[in-house]
Every structure is written in C-alpha cells, then in structure tokens.
Amino acid sequence: MSGVVGVLALQGAFESHETVLRGLGCATQQVRTPDDLAKVNSLVIPGGESTTMSHLLLTSGLFDPLKERLVDRLPVFGTCAGMILLASHIEDGRPDQRCFSAIDIDVRRNAYGRQIDSFETDLDVQGIDGDFHAVFIRAPQVVRYGPGVHILARHDDDVVLAREGAVLVASFHPELTHDDRIHRLFIEMLLEV
C-alpha cells in the first residue's frame, strides 16, 4: 500500500490504532498540526472525548485544514468520538462543538450509557467472515442516516459500522481487540478510492 496513514494524536487511543496499522504494514504519522496533516494520504480519528477533541482541533489549528481535506475526499476512519466528529449533526452536542459533516449521519453521544455501562458483543460485519468481537465504551448511536450511507454492521437495530464514499465510521473500538479485520476493511477501502 502506498501513502502514509495519519492518526489524529490529540487525545484518545491513537497509539493502539498505530500499532494495528503498523502490524498491517502501513506507514503511519501522528497528526497534531496542519504540517503533520499535509504529510498523510488518509486519516484515522480515534475514540476519546468528542467535545475535548473538537476543542483541541480548533486550538491546534487543525479543524479548518482537516475540513478542507475531507471536502477533497481524504479517506478517513473514525471510531467512537471519531464517528461523532465526522457526523453531519450531533443530536446532543454542546453549542460550541463542531463536526465535519463528512458522512450523512446524525449521532447521539454516549447513547449506550456511561463508562460503567460499557460492554462487548459479537457483530456480524458485511465483508468479514465470522463474527467480530466489538468493544463499546460510552459509544455513540446513529439516530439517522442518509440514502448514500452503506450499513456494514448493526447491534440489535442500531447502526454501529457504516461507510459513505471515502469515510468509514464505527461506534465501537476495533483497536482494543486483537482482531485487525476492521482496520483491514479501511486499508482495502484506501485501494478503491
């Protein structure tokens, strides 16, 4: 695979994503500044606390350059808080919280409850043979999705993995398992776009 996969490294489990990506043979770059962003051909936005990440994106000067790259179809994979930031609308976001509108979904933050309500479950994921064991930690919920959004996995009736064009989002944390198949889906997606 050519190119460098960036991992937004402002907050959250970015090192775990890097470990998985390197295990798949990807060159990675931690992204903390606009200069870092200019060096990458795709980006992973990890989980964390979405309001804090939104604030850090603004104070680091990354929000607007990243928004421009997303408009230009930068391939991106957002997990948990990353899903929230990539959404079109955050149903219960703070008034000062911004999102990128990179995928036509509306989300509700922490929809599955607080930290104590975190859980693990097996998912049937389109494009993957066998179940994927998923870790949900204060996970967001997709409350609306547009006609161009391709649903890859559900938990009960809730959409938990989806793709639209060059954007892949998960409400769970695939980087916290020993299973790299969701990251492989992202890498395969990079070969298509």
ABEGO torsion letter per residue (X at the ends): XBEBBBBBAABEAAAAAAAAAAAAGBBBBBBABAAAAAABABBBBBBEBAAAAAAAAAAAGAAAAAAAAAAAGBBBBBBEAAAAAABABBAABBAABBBAGABBBBBBBGAAEBAAABBBBBBBBBGBBEBBBBBBBGBBBBABBBAABBBABBBEABBABBBBEABBBBABBAAABABAAAAAAAAAAAAAX
